[in-house]
Every structure is written in C-alpha cells, then in structure tokens.
Amino acid sequence: MRQKAAVRVRLQIRRLVRNEHLTLGVLAFAVGIAAAYGALIFRIGVGEIQQVSFGFSLEDIVLEAGGLPWWQIVAVPTIGGLLVGIILQLHGRGRAQGVAHVIEASALQGGRMSLKDGIVSTIVHVMSLGFGASTGREGPVVHLGATLGAWLSQRLSLDRSQSRTLLACGVAAATGSLFNAPVAGAVFAIELIVGNLSLTAGAPIFIAAVTGTAIGRFYFGNAPAFVVPAQELISLWEFPAFALLGVISAAVAIIFMKTIFAVEGAVEKTKMPMWAQPMCGGLLIGVIAVFLPQILGVGYLATDAALRAEFGLQLLLFLIVAKIAAVAICIGFGFGGGVFSPSLFLGAMVGGAFGIIAGGIFPDQFSGVAAYALIGTAALAGAVMGAPLATIFIIFELTGSSTLTVAVMVSTVVASVVIHQFYARSFFHRQLANWGTNLTGGHDQAILRNLLVRNIMRRGYATIEPEGDTHLVHVRIHEAQDGEVYVVGETGGVSGVITYADIEDAVLGREDGAPLDAWAISQPIVDVLLPEDSLESAQAKIAATGRTSLPVVRDRESMELCGVVGELEIARAYNRALLRARAEEHD
C-alpha cells in the first residue's frame, strides 16, 4: 500500500511540474523579485549620482537647487551629458531603449530582447536622471524589468506565448514596485504590452506585480507618492468642465509629443556626433534650470505642490512651457529617461491652471484647484501613455484618493479618445511609427510580420517558354490551378505572366492573323516577392499591383522563379498562426 501511495505521489508531482500554469507562476515570482530589485538598484543609483553631482538626493532637488550657484546648475547636466554621450558612442547602437522597444519586442519579436542593450540602456538612464535630466524614471525601470523577464525566457527556451508573458511580468513587477501599485502594474502590462487577458497570461502577471510591490513596500514604505488634500465634487454641472479639461489635456499632450519629435529630428539633421548631443542638451537644460529649477529631475515635488494648489497661474503656465521644452531637449538630444513623470507634471500644471481659470468664472460651481490638478494629471498622462485604464489605477494608488473617480475617468477617456483620433494611440506607438514600425493593426496584425514568404510559397505553378505558341499557352493555362502561366526563359528568369484575359485580348486584338507566342501575349511582371519578405509586405505588394498573386524569385538580379504566393496562401497562413497563438494564450 505504501509503495502504491508513493507512486501516486510521484505521479502527482510530475503532473505539477509539467503544469504550464504552475511553471509560469513560479517563473513570474522569480521575475517579480528580479525586476523589483532592479528597480531598487536603479533608484539607489540615481540618488547616489545626485548626491555626488548636486550634493543632495533627487527627491530634494526642487527644494535645494535654488541654493546652488548658477554655474553648478549649468555644469552638472552638461558634464553628465558628455558622459552619457561617450557611453552611447562606445556602445554604437544609437540612443537608450525604452518602453517602445518593449512593445515592439512583445508584438514583433516574440518577447525577445537583448540583455546587453538593456544593461547599457539602464546605465544611460541612471546617469541621465542622476545628472538632472528632465525625464521620468518609470519607462527605464519598465524596460529593465522587461529585459530581465526576456532574458529568463531566452535562457529557458520558452515559446512565444510564454516569453511574452514573462516580458509582461517584468513590466508589471517594475511598475508595481516603483508606484507601490500592484493593480496598476498588472493592468499596465496587460493593456499596453500583452494586449489581451487570459488565465495563462493574467495570473503570472498579477503574481509578478504583487511580488514587485511587496518588495518595493519593504524598502520604501506604503505611503502614497503624492499627498492630495481631501476632495469632493461640488456640482454635476462641472462634468462639461471635466470633459473640456480632457480636450485641453489632449491638446497639450499632442504639443508635448510633437515638440519632442521635432527636436529629435532637428538634432539628427545637424549630423552632430553622438557623444556631443547629450552634452549640448545638458547645457540648455542647465540654463533653463537656473531660472526654473523645478524642471530638473523627475519633478515629483513640483507635481505634489501643484496637486496641493500651491502654485499661482503665472508660474503654472511658465512651468508648462519650460517642462515641454526641457523634456524635448533631453530626449531630442539623446539623454535617457521616460515620459510618464513629465506627463504627470504637465497634467498637474495644466489641470491647476484650468482650475484657477474655471474657479474665477464659476466660483459657486467649483470643486477646487487641487481637484482639477488631480484630474488633469490622469487625463494628460493617460493620453501620452495610451493606457487610460492603467493610468486611472496608477493615479488612485499614487494618491490614495478615490473621491474623484468619475471625474478622473471622464477626463481621461476624453483625452485618450482625442489623442487616438487626431494623433496616435500613444507616444510609444508614434515613436515606433517614426522608426518605420507600424502596430496600428494590433498584435494579430503583427503575426503577418513574423511569417515569411519562403514558408508558404506555392511551388506548383505553370510555366511556359517565351516562344511557346497559342495552343501550348491554352494547354498550360488549363493545367494551372490559379489560371496563371509564368513566362520563364532558359536561365529560369521570369519575364511575364499570362491569364485568360490576356489570351482573349491578344486574339481579339490581332489584325493580320499572324501566330502569337507566349512572350507577345504576356503581361510584364509589375513586382516580385523575395523568400525573406514578410507576409505583411507580400500582402501590401499584392494589393498595390491589383493582382491576386505574385511570383517569388531568388533574387532581383537573376529573377529566377522559385514559387508563387497569393492572397489565398496568405489568408490560410494567417489563420493557422492566429489559431496557434490563441491556443497558446488560452491554454
């Protein structure tokens, strides 16, 4: 009996070990620990560099920067920019990576990311923020967490679905640890990275988020990042004002993003060497910070002050302009850092300014400047990030306040819809589009980018020599399964294609009764496919030519025919891949 019981126990253990849900849960716990400690080291590194360069920590930068001599405020970001530029020049892979690269890895690369690029990017981000760059720490920490999750999945040779899940686990853990917000971390990873919620993906993501948050709370406590005064809605008549604030927040968000890309494009046109770009940007940041030190660093203290309605209208407007310029200069000139903290900063300033103006016009129907500052924070950040649901959770967990729930939701949704309709889904999707990567079709459309022509091309096609007569053309076209015959010369190069319509046109258009050969009947090849082309590219080329299929050639020089790909083959391959992906995600 004991022997049988031992066998049953061993069998149960084997089933548990082979259970995908259990395995991913354990791996998610490990990624959560790694990402949380990565975020911890990131924050400590930034603080230590701040202590050396400015003489105080990042958290006190607004309070202390005003007491520094002007030359130090200018020199610190300039010298820091030089060091950052040298690292980027030596690495030779362009600028530091961020959230956009994580989205791209999830959608197009099956959750694969380079550990070396991730480490170098983290060093650049830490140094940039340590020397006062006017950017955020959230994006870099998210990228670091994703890199660690991707590295583990590559070491274990996990499949595409599992790799994407661990990538998202790293994102959720890093976000939860940084914001002390487990729900927001999980929702952010699901909304922006994975794109869907299933048991196989969702459970590990929540495990990682909770793990990261627990470790973050152990080291940094459970207090919210911002202390917001008690709020309450005064009147339902304010809801049109909340919607209008959403529209204004979207407009400022568009200006913010366009300014960043404009500066980035202008810097690239100067042909300035990589090592010099951040240094020049640091000099400009230092000059601005002499007059407005609030723009240095992540800006949490300035955001907190705006949420408590401590700034006047004139200062709020100055800070909006200065922060947009500072972030655009930092990112445009090659500093590291993200855009979430700047979005919170700008949202608080925009909301505060709107609240002051609205309160002056309708003093009896007014919930207070602090309320509008909080609503603006969520609206603008949600619009920039392209993750309104996650942003709403982040705001609640950052502030510990839920009394303005409906107002925050209205303004955030309006801002996100306006951004989506008139500019882009998010800052990151616009960034990817500028690099030539289009994710507007979502994760399902991205499947076509991972499939190659060589894997689906049809080798059963009909051919004919250029001198073949009309009778032979009729015979070959009847044998062809798609009603097309390709004209191929002695060297194997394709030069034309014949369809039923081409034969009819040639016969009806012949006036002298002279015999026709295949070359005379055929239509020239408008475009061709290569075996290494993606199905997305193939689909676009077929649509552009107006045909139902295109020939595949080994190379464009020889034009040697090696296959044919049509709309039917693409549709079948897409459906198979889509079903396989869905099965992996929902098993």
N, C-alpha and C positions, 0 to 999 in steps of 0.2 A: 504493500500500500504506500509506504514511504517513497519507494522508488517511482511509482506512478505519479505521486504528488510532485516529486522533484522534476520529472519530465514535463508535467503540465506547467510548472513554474517557469522552466527554461523556455518553453514554447511561448508563454505569455510575454516573457522578457524579449524574445526575438521579435514578436509582433510589435511591441512597444518601440524597439529600436528602429524597426523598419517603417514605423508610422510617420508619414510626412508632417503632419500637424505637430507631433511631439518634437520631431527633429528641428523644424523651423522655430518652434517655441524656445528650445534650448539655445539655438544659434541667435535668435533675436535677443535673448537675455545677455549673451556674450557681447553682441554688437552694442547693446544698450550701455553696458559697462564701459566698453572701449570708447564709444562716442562721448559719453559723459565725462570721462577722464580727459579725453581730447579737448573738450570744451573747457574743462577746468584749467588745463595747462595753457590753453590759448589765452584765457582771461588773466592768468598769472603772468604770462609772458608780456602781454600788453601793459599791465600795471608796472612791471619791473622796468621796462624801457621808459615808461612815463616818468618813473621816479628818477632815473638817470638823466633823461633829457630835459624835463621841465622842473624836476625837484618835487613833484607831488604826483599822486595817482590819477588815473583817468577820471575817476568818479568826482574828483575835486577840481577838475580843470577850469570850470567856469568861475568858481569861487576864487581860485588862486591866480589865474592867468593875468588878471588885471594888475597884480603886484609885480609882475616880471618886467625887466627892462625891454624896450621895444626891439632891440637888436636880437635878444634871445628868442622872442616870439617869432621873429623872421628867420633866424638861423636854424632853429630846431627842425621845422618841416623841410627846409632847403637841404640840410645835411642828410636828413632821413630820406628825402627823395633821391639823393645821389646814391646812397647805399642800396635802396630798392632798385634803382636803375641798373646798377652794376650786377646785382643778382639776376635780374631779368635778362641782361645782356649775356651773362655767362650761361644761363640755362638755355637760351636760344629757342624758346618755344612761345615767344610772344608774352602777352600780359597774363597776370594771375587768373586762375579759373574761379568760377563762382557757381551760383545756382543754375544759370542757363546751361552749363556743362552737365550738371546733374540731370536736368530734364532731358537733355539730348542723349545722355547715356541710357536713361530708362527707356526712352522711346525708340532709339535707333541702334543702340549697341548692346541690347540685352542685359543692361545693368553692369557693363564692364567699364572700369575706369583705371587710369594709370596711377599707381601708388607714388611714383617719383614726382609726377606733375602735381599730385595732391599735396605732398610734403613741401615742395618748393613754393606752391601757391600759399600754403599755410604760413610759411616763414615770411613771405612778402606781405601777407595780410597783417600778421602780428607786428611787423616793423612799421608798416604804414600807419596803423592805428596808434602804435606806441609813440610815433613821432608827430601825432596830431592830425592825421588825415581826417577830413570832414566826411567820413563814410561810416557804415554800420558794421558791427561785428557778427550779426546774425547770419548773413549769407556765407561768409567764410567758415563759420562753425558748422553750418549745414553741409557745406561742401566737404569739410573734413570728416564729418560723421558718415556721409555717403561714401567717401573714399575708403574708409575703414570697412564698411559693410561690403563694398565691392571687392576689396582685397580678400576678405574671408571667403566670399563666394567663389572667387577665382582659385583660391588655394584648395577648396574642396570640390572644384569642378562641378558646381551646381548647374542646373539647366536655366534657361532664360527666365522662366517664371519665378523660380526660387531666387535667382540673382537679383531680379528687380525687387523682390520682396525684401531681401536683406539690404539693398540700397536704400529703400524707403525706411527700413528700421533705423538705419544710421541717421537719416534725416529727422525722423520722429524723436529719437533719443536726444540728439543735439538740440533740437528746438525745445523739447520739454525741459532739458537741463538748463538751458540759457534763460528761458522765460518763466521757469517754475510753473509750467503749464502743460500737464500731460495730455489733456484732451485736445488742446490746440496743436500740440506737436503731432499727435496722431492724425488729426483732421488735415493739417497742412500737408503731411506726407501723402495721404490718400488723395486729396483734392488736386495737388499740383504735380506730384511725382508719379503715382501709380495710375490715377485716372479712373479707378473703379474700386468697389468694396466687395470683397468676398471673404469667406471664413478663412481660407488658406492664407490670404494676404493680410486681412484685417487683424486677426488675433495676434500674430507676431508683431505687427506694427504697434499695437496697443501695449504689448508686453515691453517692447523696447522703450516706448515713450514713458511708461511708468517707471521703469528701471532708471532711465536717464534723469527723470525728475527727482526720484528719491535720492540719488547721489548728489544732484545739484542742491537739494534742500539740506542735505547733511553738511555741506560745506558753506553754503551761502544763506541758510535760513529759509523761513517760509513767508517772509514779509513780501508784499507786492512791490513791484519795481517803482510804481508811481503812487503817491498818496493823493487821493482825489477827495475833495470835500463832499459832504452828503448832498445828493442831487434828487430832484423830483420834477416831474413835468407839471407846469403851471396850467396849460390850456391845450385842448385839442386843436385850437387854431394855429398852433405852432408847427403842425405837420407839413403844411406847404413850405414853411421856412426850412424845415429839415431836408425836404426834397431839393429845395433851391441850394442849400449848402452842399448837397451831394453833387449837383451840377457844377457848382463853383470849384469844389474839390477835384472833380474830374478835369476841369479846365486847367487848374494849376498843375495837376499830375501830368497832363499832356505837355504843358510848357516845360515842366521839370525833365521829363524824359527826352523831349526833343532837344533841349539845351545840352544834355549830356552827350547825345549822339552827334550834335553839331560840333561841339568842342572836340570830341574824339575824331571826327572826320577832318576837322581843320588841322589838328596836330599831325595826323597821318599825311596830309598833303604837304606839310613843311619838310618832310624827309629828315626830320630831326632824329639822330641816333637814339636807340632805346635807352641807353644809360643816362642820357641828358634829359629825357622827357619828364620823369617824376621830379627831378631837381628843379626844373623851371616851374612846374606846377606847385611845388612846395614853396618856392619864393613868392608866388602870387597868393597862396593861402596865408602865408605869414603876414603879408602886407594887409590883407583883409582882417586878419585876427587882431592886429594892433588896435583897430577901431571897434571890432565886434568879436571879442574872444569867445562868445557863445557858439560860434560856428566850428570851433575846434573839437575834434573827437566825435564820439557817438551822439553827444548832445542830450543825454537823458536828463541832466539837471535843468537845462533850459526848457525841455519839454515838460518836466514836472512843474516848473514855475508857471508856464503857460496854462497848464491844467488847473492851477490854483488861482488863475486870473491875476497874476502879479505884474503883467506887462501892460503898458499902455498901447493905444492903437498905433502911434507912430513907430514905436520900437518893434511891434509885431510886423508891420509892413516892411521895415528895414531888414528884419531877420529873414523874412520870406525871400526877398530878393538876394540877400547875401548868402543864404544857405543854398539856394538853387545854383548860384554862381560857384560857390565853394565845392559842392559835390560834383558839379560838371567839370570843374578844373581838376579835381582829384582823379576822378575816373577817366576823364579825357586824356590826362597826361600820364596815365599808367600806374597810379597808386592802387593798392589793393583796398578791399573793403566792399561792403554791400550797400543796398539802398533801403533796407527796411527801417533802420533807425532814422535816417534822413526823412523818410516818408512820415514816420510818427511825428518828428519835429515839425515838418511843414504842415501836417494836418492840424496839430495843436495850434500853430500860429494862425493858419487860415481860419479855423473854427473860432479862435479867440477874437480875431479881427471882425469876423462876420457877426459874432455875438455882441460885440460892442456897438456896431452899427445898428443891428436889429433892435437892441435894447433901447437905443436912443429914439428909434422910430415908434416902437410899440412897447413902452415901459410896463404896461399893465398885463401884457400877454407874453411874458419873458421869463424863461427858466434860469437865466443867469449866464454870465460869460463862461464860467467853468464848464457848464453843461454843453455848450456849443463847441468848446475846445475839445472835449472828450469825443463828441460826435464827429467832428472834423478829423480827429486823429484816426478813427476807424475808417471813415469814408476814403480819405486820401491814401492811406496805407493799403486798404483792400483793393483800390483801383490800380495802384502801381504793381502790387504783387500778383494780381489776377487770381486771388484766393479769398473771396469775400467771407466765406463761411469760417475759414481758419482764422482770418483777421478778427472777426467778431469775437471768437472764443479767446484769442490772444489778448484783446483789449480787456475783456472781462477778467481774465486771470491775471493780467498785469496790474489792473487797478483794484480788483476785489469789489467792483461796483456793478450791480445788475439792475439798478433802478431805471436806467435809460434804455433798456433793452430794445423796445420797439423803435424808438427814435434812432438808435445806432443802426439797427437793421435797415430802416427805410433809407437813410442817407447813404449807407454803404452799398446797398443794392443799386440805388440810382446812379451812384458814381461808377460802379463796376459796369453797368449796362451802357452808360455813355462812353466810357473808355473802349469797351468792346466794339461798339458800333462805329465810332469815329476815329479810332487809332489802332489799338491792338489788344489782344487778350490780356497781355501783361508786359511789363518792362522786359522780362526774360524772353518772351516769345518774339518781341520786336528785335531784341538783341540777336536771337537765332536767325530771324529773317534777314537781318543785315549781313549775317555771315553766309547767307545762301541756304539756310536750313529752314524749311517751312513745315511747321507742325500743325497748321490750321485744320488738317483732316483728323487730328487726334491720333491716339495710339493705334487704332485699327488701320488708318491710312498708312501709318509708319511701317506696317507689316510689308507693304509693297517695296519699301526701300531696302528691306533685308533679304528679299528674294532676287536671285539673279537670272538673267535670260538663259544662261547655259544649262540651268537646272530644269527648264520647262520647254526648251525649244523642240519643235517637231522636226524629226529627220525624214519623215515620209512625205516628200514633196515631189512634184513632177517637174522635169526639166526637158529642154529641147535645144538642139544646136541652132545657131543663128541662121544657117542655110536650110533648115527644115521647111518642107512645103506645107501648103494649107491643109492637105489631107492628114499629114502627121500631127499638125497642130490640133486638129479636131480629135484625133485619137488620144493624144496626150491630155487634152483638157477634159475629155470624158473620164479618163482614168484618175484625174486629180480629185481628191476628196473635198477640196475647198474651191474647185473651179478656177484655179490659177496655175499657169505654167511659167516657169522662170527660164529665160534665155541665158544659157551658160556656154561660154566658149571653151576652146581646147584646154586652156590653162585652169579652168574651173571658176573663172571670174564671172559673176552675174552682171548682165548689162541691161536687162529689160524684163518685163512681166507682161503676160497675155491673159486676158479674161474673155468671157463670152462676148461682152460688149465690144471689145477690141476687134474680134473676128468679124462681127456684124458690121461695124463701122468701116473696116478695111474692104470688105466685099462690096458693100453698097457704094463706097466712095471710089471704087476702081472704074475707070472710064475706058481704058484701052484693052482690057481683058487680059493683060499680061499676068503671068503667075506671080504670086507673092510668096516671100519666105518669112520665117518667124521673126527675123530682125525688123522687117518692114512693118509687120503687124504690131509688134510690141510697143508698149509704152516705157519711157525711160524710168529708171529707178530714182524715185524722189529722195528717199532716205533709207538708211540701213541701220540695223542694230548690231552691237558687238556682244560677244558672250558675257563680258563682265558688266554690261549695263544692268541697272536695277529694273524691276518691273514697273516702278513708278515712272522712270524715264521712258521705258518702252511704251507704256500706256499714253504718255504725253505725245510721243512721236507719232504713234498710230492715229491719234485724234487730230494732230496737226496736218497730216497728209490726207485725211479723209478716206483712208483705206481701212480694211478690216484686219490686215496683217502686213508684216514687213519681213524681208529676208534678213537672216543673221549671217554676217561674214566674219571670217577670222581676223581680218584687219582691213582698213580702208585703202591700203595701197594695192593689195592683190585682189580685193573684192571676191575672194574665194568663198563660195556659198557653203555653209555648213548647217543651216537649219532655217526654220520659219517660226515666227511667233505671231499669234493672232489674238484678237480680243477674247476668244473662247478659252485659249490656254491660260491667259492672264486671269480670267474670272475663275476658272477651276482652281488654279494655284492659290489665288487669294482666299477662296472659300475653304480650301483644305487647311491653309495656315491659320485662318481665323478660328476655325473649329478647334484646331490643335491648341491654339493659345487660350481659348476659352476653357477648354478641358483642363489645361494646366492650372488655370487661375481658380477654377471652381471645384477641383477635386477635393 
